[in-house]
């Protein structure tokens, strides 16, 4: 393999792996609480529920958020177009 091919194929492969990961497992571990669902406050070290994940221990991956935003925009555009055409397909 030539170095140019390796340099080109590596980011493409990493992107495809991340896209498939976002499709198969859209939720990842929360970074704020490290997947425990609880946090300790700075003052008095009191145990509270994590504010980011709300105790679920999971967060939506960035790639999945991007996909959801594009999907919702496309759905809304199609709905608007159907309404504009009088409901005809």
GIBEL-V392976 format. One record per residue. SS is DSSP state (h for helix, s for strand, l for the rest). PHI is phi in whole degrees, -180 to 180 (NA if undefined). OMEGA is omega in whole degrees, -180 to 180 (NA if undefined). Layout:
<<SS & PHI & OMEGA> <SS & PHI & OMEGA>>
//
This chain:
<<l & NA & 179> <l & -83 & 180> <h & -61 & 179> <h & -65 & 180> <h & -67 & 179> <h & -65 & -180> <h & -65 & 179> <h & -79 & -174> <h & -76 & -176> <h & -64 & 179> <h & -66 & 179> <h & -66 & 179> <h & -66 & 179> <h & -64 & 178> <h & -65 & 180> <h & -64 & 177> <h & -65 & -180> <h & -67 & 178> <h & -63 & 179> <h & -68 & 176> <h & -64 & 178> <h & -66 & 180> <h & -76 & -175> <h & -79 & -178> <l & -126 & -175> <l & -69 & -179> <s & -107 & 176> <s & -119 & -180> <s & -71 & 179> <l & -67 & -179> <l & -80 & -177> <l & -69 & -177> <l & -107 & -179> <l & 59 & 176> <l & 80 & 180> <l & -94 & -179> <l & 90 & 179> <s & -128 & 177> <s & -133 & 174> <s & -104 & 178> <l & -72 & 180> <l & -67 & -179> <l & -88 & 178> <l & 70 & 177> <l & 52 & -180> <l & -74 & 180> <s & -84 & 178> <s & -134 & 176> <s & -73 & 179> <l & -63 & -178> <l & -75 & -178> <l & -72 & -177> <l & -100 & -180> <l & 57 & 176> <l & 85 & -178> <l & -80 & 179> <l & 73 & -178> <s & -125 & 175> <s & -138 & 178> <s & -79 & -179> <l & -66 & -178> <h & -62 & 180> <h & -62 & 179> <h & -72 & 176> <h & -63 & 178> <h & -64 & 178> <h & -59 & -180> <h & -61 & 180> <h & -64 & 178> <h & -66 & 180> <h & -64 & 179> <h & -66 & 178> <h & -65 & 179> <h & -66 & 179> <h & -63 & 179> <h & -65 & 179> <h & -65 & 179> <h & -67 & 179> <h & -65 & 178> <h & -65 & 179> <h & -65 & 178> <h & -64 & -180> <h & -67 & -180> <h & -69 & 180> <l & -84 & 178> <l & 82 & 177> <l & 85 & 178> <l & -77 & -179> <l & -79 & NA>>
//
